[in-house]
Amino acid sequence: MGRQQSKFRRFLASTMLAAVVTASVCRAQSEPAHPGLHSTAQRIILDTDIGDDIDDAFALALALSSPQIKLMGIVTAWGDTGLRARLARRFLCETGEANIPVFAGVPTKSKTVFSQRKWAQASSALKQPPAGAGIDFILKTVRRYPGQITLIAIAPLSNVGALIDKDPATFRKLKKVVLMGGSIHRGYDYLGQPNGKPSPEYNIHMDVASANKLLASGVPIFMLPLDSTQLDLDAAKRAQLFDHKTSITNVLSQLYSEWRAATNRRTPVLFDAMAVAYDVDPKLCPMTPMRLHVDSLGYTRLADGTPNVNVCLRSDPQKFFHFYMPRVLDAKVTPKPASRLCAGNRPAR
């Protein structure tokens, strides 16, 4: 009887141990290896007119450098959306992020200088995606992850208007829209002096109808207007970034050089980067609920009634750059297998 009890105890112990090990393995397979990094990462789609002004490139660099963001895809907006998509694809290829999908949005006419055209065209290996596919990509992704997708819109709102027209019910399933656009009390600064008056801000002015569709959509909107986004990347900060020689800063340096040559401007203003920064750390730009509409001239006007948008009216440039610079400088680029999408593309040097 004693030997039988001993065998039974050993059998019970081994069975319990096996159960513990099995449970641990199952838990390890179902949970992310770094729960703080992956389980809280926000699913983002970036809607961008990258290639004209240089701030879109700096915004994309921040998104790629922020572990709190899971970039589901990039959709290009306004003007030659196919060439913009090719630029974004090259950016991702040269920074080891070719797994992130890129789609061209609705093409439009644009009189704005495509300042980084040569860089976008330089790699003949990168095919230009068909225009318009970005709308279906966004809707498909929102249907798959209802209430989980943030659309960061840093371009004229042509794609946003197309989304609302095509499937307003799915558009309302977005978690929120973070928008760089508008001008409430402060317009564009000239020669370092605040204008002091509102301006028809570019992203809003280029497609007034789509801007008003967004404001009436019922989706939570967080607006970063000119009042809080005129953040000058001065010469000292540029030198710090461009001398760092990582894949991301090398790309930024090359695109900056093309932008400067095409526009004869020296100091980038990182309007769009604040939209990405806000989504990572909302404390950088406190919001005020307001009701807005856009008039026929592209001015963002205050209106009476229930607020339809949250607006950041002021930011601290020092805090912004204290946030931005270490992230982009310290970004850990993990080498990934070469993608067939990047075949023949030479890394930035």
C-alpha positions in Angstrom: 0.0 0.0 0.0 2.9 2.4 0.8 4.6 1.7 -2.6 1.2 2.3 -4.3 0.7 5.6 -2.5 4.3 6.7 -3.4 3.7 5.9 -7.1 0.4 7.7 -7.0 2.1 10.8 -5.5 4.8 10.7 -8.2 2.2 10.3 -10.9 0.1 13.2 -9.5 3.2 15.5 -9.2 4.3 14.8 -12.8 0.8 15.4 -14.0 0.6 18.7 -12.2 4.0 19.8 -13.5 3.0 18.9 -17.1 -0.2 21.0 -16.7 1.8 24.0 -15.4 4.3 23.7 -18.3 1.6 23.4 -20.9 -0.3 26.4 -19.5 2.9 28.5 -19.5 3.7 27.6 -23.1 0.1 28.4 -24.2 0.3 31.7 -22.4 3.6 32.5 -23.9 2.3 31.8 -27.4 -0.8 33.9 -26.9 0.8 36.9 -25.2 3.2 39.4 -26.9 6.9 39.0 -25.9 6.9 42.6 -24.7 3.4 43.4 -23.5 4.3 47.0 -22.7 5.4 47.6 -26.3 2.9 45.6 -28.4 -0.3 45.2 -26.5 -0.7 49.0 -26.0 0.5 50.1 -29.5 -2.1 52.1 -31.3 -3.2 51.0 -34.8 -2.5 54.0 -37.1 -3.0 54.8 -40.7 -1.1 57.8 -42.0 -2.8 59.9 -44.7 0.0 62.1 -46.2 0.9 64.4 -49.1 4.6 63.6 -48.6 6.8 65.1 -51.2 5.8 68.8 -51.2 6.7 70.4 -47.9 9.3 68.5 -45.9 7.3 68.2 -42.6 5.5 65.0 -43.8 8.9 63.2 -44.0 9.7 64.3 -40.4 6.2 63.1 -39.3 6.8 59.7 -40.9 10.2 59.4 -39.2 8.6 60.0 -35.8 5.9 57.4 -36.5 8.6 54.8 -37.4 10.6 55.7 -34.3 7.7 55.4 -31.8 7.0 51.9 -30.3 3.6 53.1 -29.2 2.5 53.2 -32.8 1.7 50.2 -35.0 1.7 51.7 -38.5 -0.9 49.7 -40.4 -0.3 51.5 -43.6 0.4 54.7 -45.5 -2.0 56.3 -47.9 -1.0 59.2 -50.0 -3.2 62.2 -50.8 -3.5 65.2 -53.1 -1.8 65.7 -56.5 0.2 62.9 -57.9 -0.7 60.3 -55.3 1.1 57.5 -57.2 4.4 59.3 -57.1 3.9 60.2 -53.5 3.3 56.5 -52.8 6.5 55.6 -54.5 8.4 58.1 -52.3 6.9 56.7 -49.2 7.7 53.2 -50.4 11.4 54.2 -50.9 11.4 55.8 -47.4 10.3 52.5 -45.9 12.7 50.4 -48.0 15.6 52.4 -46.9 14.7 52.3 -43.2 14.0 48.6 -43.1 10.2 48.9 -42.9 9.1 47.6 -46.2 6.5 45.3 -44.6 4.3 48.4 -44.0 1.9 48.7 -47.0 1.7 51.8 -49.0 -1.3 52.8 -51.2 -2.1 55.8 -53.5 -5.2 57.8 -52.6 -7.4 59.8 -54.9 -5.4 61.8 -57.4 -6.2 65.5 -57.8 -4.8 68.6 -59.6 -2.2 70.4 -57.5 -0.2 73.6 -58.2 2.1 73.0 -55.2 5.7 72.2 -56.0 6.5 68.5 -55.6 9.9 69.4 -54.1 11.1 65.8 -53.6 10.2 64.5 -57.0 13.7 63.5 -58.1 14.2 61.4 -54.9 10.9 59.7 -55.5 11.7 58.9 -59.1 15.4 57.9 -58.5 14.7 54.2 -57.9 13.4 52.6 -61.1 12.9 49.3 -59.2 10.0 50.7 -57.2 6.7 50.4 -59.1 4.2 53.2 -58.9 1.0 51.9 -57.2 -2.4 52.4 -58.9 -4.2 55.6 -57.8 -7.2 55.3 -55.6 -6.5 51.9 -54.0 -5.9 53.7 -50.6 -9.6 54.3 -50.1 -10.5 50.6 -50.2 -7.5 49.8 -48.0 -8.6 52.2 -45.2 -12.2 51.0 -45.3 -11.1 47.3 -45.2 -8.8 47.9 -42.3 -11.4 49.8 -40.3 -13.9 47.0 -40.9 -11.3 44.5 -39.6 -10.5 46.6 -36.5 -13.7 48.6 -35.7 -13.0 51.2 -33.0 -9.3 50.6 -33.1 -7.9 52.6 -36.0 -6.7 56.2 -35.7 -6.4 58.1 -39.0 -3.7 60.7 -38.8 -4.5 63.1 -41.6 -1.6 65.4 -42.5 -2.7 66.3 -46.0 -5.6 68.0 -47.8 -8.7 66.0 -47.0 -9.5 64.6 -50.5 -9.1 61.0 -49.2 -11.2 61.7 -46.1 -14.0 63.1 -48.3 -13.9 60.1 -50.5 -14.1 57.8 -47.6 -17.1 59.5 -46.2 -18.8 59.5 -49.6 -18.1 55.9 -50.2 -19.0 54.4 -46.8 -19.9 56.8 -44.0 -21.0 54.0 -41.7 -17.5 52.4 -41.8 -15.9 55.8 -41.5 -17.7 56.3 -38.2 -16.1 53.1 -36.9 -12.7 54.9 -36.8 -11.4 55.3 -33.2 -10.6 59.0 -34.0 -9.1 61.3 -36.6 -6.0 63.3 -35.6 -5.8 66.2 -38.0 -3.1 68.7 -38.8 -5.1 71.6 -40.2 -7.0 74.8 -39.5 -6.2 78.2 -38.1 -8.2 79.5 -35.1 -6.5 82.6 -33.8 -3.0 82.4 -35.3 -2.1 82.4 -39.0 1.1 81.5 -40.8 4.2 83.2 -39.3 6.3 85.3 -41.6 9.9 86.3 -41.0 9.7 84.9 -37.5 6.9 87.3 -36.5 3.4 85.9 -35.7 0.8 87.0 -38.2 -1.7 87.6 -35.4 -4.6 86.8 -37.7 -6.2 83.5 -38.8 -5.2 82.2 -42.3 -6.8 79.8 -44.7 -4.6 76.9 -43.7 -3.4 74.7 -46.6 -4.8 71.3 -45.7 -8.3 72.7 -45.1 -8.2 75.3 -47.9 -7.4 72.8 -50.6 -10.6 70.8 -50.1 -13.2 72.8 -48.1 -16.0 70.4 -48.9 -14.2 67.4 -47.5 -13.2 69.4 -44.4 -16.8 70.2 -43.6 -17.8 66.5 -44.3 -15.2 65.5 -41.7 -16.5 68.1 -39.1 -20.1 66.7 -39.6 -19.1 63.0 -39.6 -19.6 62.4 -35.8 -16.1 60.8 -35.6 -13.9 62.1 -32.7 -11.6 64.7 -34.2 -8.4 66.1 -32.6 -7.2 69.1 -34.5 -3.7 70.5 -34.5 -4.0 73.9 -36.2 -1.4 76.6 -37.1 -1.9 77.9 -33.6 0.1 75.0 -32.1 2.2 73.5 -35.0 4.6 76.2 -36.1 7.7 74.4 -34.8 10.9 75.5 -36.4 13.7 72.9 -36.8 16.6 75.3 -36.4 20.2 74.9 -37.7 21.5 73.3 -34.6 18.8 70.7 -34.5 19.2 70.0 -38.2 23.0 69.4 -37.7 22.3 67.1 -34.8 19.9 65.0 -36.8 21.8 64.9 -40.1 25.2 64.2 -38.5 23.7 61.2 -36.7 24.0 58.9 -39.8 21.3 56.4 -39.2 19.1 55.1 -42.0 16.2 57.4 -40.9 18.3 60.5 -40.5 20.1 59.8 -43.8 16.8 59.8 -45.6 15.7 63.0 -43.8 18.9 64.6 -44.8 18.5 63.7 -48.5 14.9 64.8 -48.6 15.7 68.1 -46.8 18.4 68.8 -49.4 16.0 68.4 -52.3 13.3 70.4 -50.5 15.7 73.2 -49.8 17.0 73.3 -53.4 13.4 73.3 -54.8 12.0 75.9 -52.4 15.0 78.1 -51.5 14.0 77.7 -47.8 16.3 76.7 -45.0 14.2 76.1 -41.9 11.6 73.3 -41.9 8.5 73.9 -39.9 7.3 70.6 -38.4 3.6 71.2 -38.6 2.7 67.6 -39.4 5.1 66.0 -36.9 3.0 67.5 -34.0 0.0 65.4 -35.2 2.0 62.2 -34.7 3.6 63.4 -31.5 0.1 64.2 -30.1 -1.1 60.7 -30.8 1.8 59.3 -28.9 1.7 61.8 -26.0 -1.5 63.9 -25.8 0.1 66.0 -23.0 2.2 67.7 -25.6 -0.9 69.6 -26.9 -3.8 70.0 -24.5 -7.2 70.1 -26.3 -10.2 72.5 -26.0 -13.6 71.4 -27.3 -15.0 73.7 -29.9 -17.6 73.8 -32.7 -16.1 74.7 -36.0 -17.1 75.0 -39.7 -15.1 76.0 -42.7 -16.2 78.9 -44.9 -16.0 79.1 -48.6 -12.6 80.9 -48.4 -11.0 78.1 -46.3 -11.1 79.9 -43.0 -11.8 77.7 -39.9 -14.6 79.6 -38.2 -16.0 79.3 -34.7 -19.7 78.4 -34.5 -22.4 78.1 -31.9 -23.6 74.7 -30.7 -22.3 71.4 -29.5 -18.6 71.0 -29.9 -17.6 68.8 -32.9 -13.9 68.9 -32.6 -11.1 69.1 -30.0 -8.5 71.7 -30.8 -5.0 72.4 -29.5 -4.6 76.1 -29.3 -1.1 76.3 -27.9 2.0 74.1 -27.6 5.4 74.4 -26.1 8.1 74.0 -28.8 10.8 73.2 -26.3 8.8 70.3 -24.9 7.9 69.1 -28.4 11.6 69.0 -29.5 12.6 67.4 -26.2 10.2 64.7 -27.2 11.0 64.5 -30.9 14.8 64.6 -31.1 15.7 61.7 -28.8 13.1 59.4 -30.4 14.3 59.9 -33.9 18.0 59.9 -32.9 17.7 56.8 -30.8 15.4 54.9 -33.1 16.5 51.2 -33.2 16.2 50.0 -36.8 16.1 46.3 -36.8 17.5 44.7 -40.0 14.8 42.8 -41.8 15.0 40.4 -44.8 15.1 42.3 -48.1 11.7 42.7 -49.6 11.0 42.0 -53.3 9.3 45.4 -53.3 12.7 46.9 -52.6 14.7 44.9 -55.1 17.4 47.1 -56.7 16.8 50.0 -54.3 20.0 51.4 -52.9 20.0 52.4 -49.2 20.5 56.0 -48.4 24.1 57.0 -47.6 
